[in-house]
Amino acid sequence: MPISLSDIPAAVADYIRNNVTVAVTEVRHGISTVLQPNERGKFDVIVTNNGSVRLTSIIYELSIAPDSVAKLVSPDETLMAAKRGLDPTSPVIPNGEEVAKLFLFPVDILDFSSVDPGQSVTNAELQITTQRTLGDATIKCTIHATVDQASLFPVDQEGLVVKRTLTVS
């Protein structure tokens, strides 16, 4: 089946949607068995690459709803900037600020900024703060990633082998 180079952007988006799973763990909190108003809790996001192409520059889009029940807490920006939008030039959310939505941009040295084929990475210890309103809140995570060009376009690939017999007399 021939492939056109113009098919690649859609194929990359399709790969990320169909070959990558994202899980949000249960919120861990204090000593009580249920979350109380004005309590901090922690959760992890686990990204699994079930395909054969390495993903880099993972951006975590997190939201919580309704934010009257709980809010996300912006982490320390030293190794992972929290921003208000997907654009890298979006305003930074200061450390500790409580918001309904944020985009996390981990620096490349962190192991959860990329994920190899067949592997999982964990963005751990993300935080929420419950509010005064009782009820259920849902944490949603969407990832945005770049396909590693070296795994998509490996170098030095062997081409078709052609043979010809010659006779020396």
N, C-alpha and C positions, 0 to 999 in steps of 0.2 A: 504494500500500500504506500504510494508516494505521499510525502508530507511536504507541505509548503512552509517556508520560514514564517509566513504571516500567521500560521497556526500556533506558533510557539507561545505567545502570551496567553492565549486561552488554555493551552495545555498546561502551562505552569499554574494558573489559577485552579484548574481542574485537579491537578496533582495535590495541591495544598488542601483543597476541600475534601478530596476522596481518600488520600493516603496518610493524613495526619489526624490523630485524635487528641483531644484536649479534655482533661479532667480537672475539676475543682474539688479538692478534698473537703471533708466536713470541717466546720469551724471548731477549733480547739479553744478552750477558754478556762476560766478559773476553776475553783474547787466545786462549784455547784453543778448539778446535773443539767441545768438549762441556762441559757443566756439570760442575764438580768439587764434591765435598763442601765445605760451608761457604763457598760462593760466592754473591755477590749477582747478581741479574739483574733486568732491567727489561722490562716489556711494556706495551702500550697496549690500551685497550678502545675500539672504534669502534662508535658507535650511528648507524644510518641510519634515517631516517623516510621510508618509501616511500609514505606516504599523503598526505592533504590537510589534516591537522589538526596544529597546533603542539603539541608536548609541553613541559611545564615541570617544574620541581622533580624532576629525575631523581635517583633514588637508585640507586647501584650495589651490588648484593649480590654479593660475591665470596667464593669458597671454593676451597680446594685440597685434593686428596686423592690419596694418603694424606699426612697431614701429617708422617709419619715420613721422607718423602723431601724435602719442601719446605714452607715456610710463607710466608704473605703478610706483608709488613712494613707496619705502620701508617704512613701518610704524616703530614707536618707538618699539624697541625690548623688552622693559620691560615686557610687558604682552603677546606679540605675536611676536615670532622670525620669520623673513623672511629669507628663505634659498634658495640656488641655485638648490637644488634637493629634492627629496622625502625622501631620507635617512636622519634620524635625525642628522647624523654626517656631513652632507653637509655644505659647508662654509656659514656663515651668511652674509646677504646683509646688509651693514650699513644703519642706519636710514637716510632717505632722498635720497638715491641713486635711480636713474631712470633706470628701466630695462624693458625688453620685457616680462620676465617671472619670477615668484617667487612662492615659496611654503610657506604658512603661517601656523605656528605651535602655536595656542593659548594655553596658560597655562590652566590647568584644572579648575581653579576658574572662568573663564569667561563663561558666559551663552551660548555663541555660540561655545563652544568646544565640546558640546554634544547636542543631541536632543531626547526628549522622544517621544513615539508613539503618533501620532495624533497632534503633536506640530510643531511649526516653531521657528527658531532662526535667528537672524539677526547679521551679522558681518558688522557693520556700519562704515561709514566715511572712507572708503578706498579711496585712492587718485590716480589721474592720472595727468600728465602734458602734455599739447599739445606741439607739436614741431612746427617748422617753416613751414613744408609741410602742405598744405591744403588737405582736403579730409576726407573720412570716415575711422574710425578704429573700430575694433570689440574686445570687452572684452569677454574672454572665462573663465569660471570657472568650474572646475571638483573637486568634493570632494572625499577624501579618508577617510574611517572611520573604526572603530572597532565595532563589534557587542558586546553589553554588555552581558557577559556570564550569568549573573543572570537572564536576561529576556529571553535568549535563552534556558537556562537550569534552570528553577525555582526549588528551593529546596522544600522538604517536600510535594511532590505531592502525593495525595491519589491514591492508586492502586486499583485494582479490588477487590470488596467486595464479599466474599464467605460466604454462610450461610449453616448451617447444623442443622436440627432439631433433638433434642434428646428427649427421653421419659423417664420419671422417674415413676416407678410403685411402 
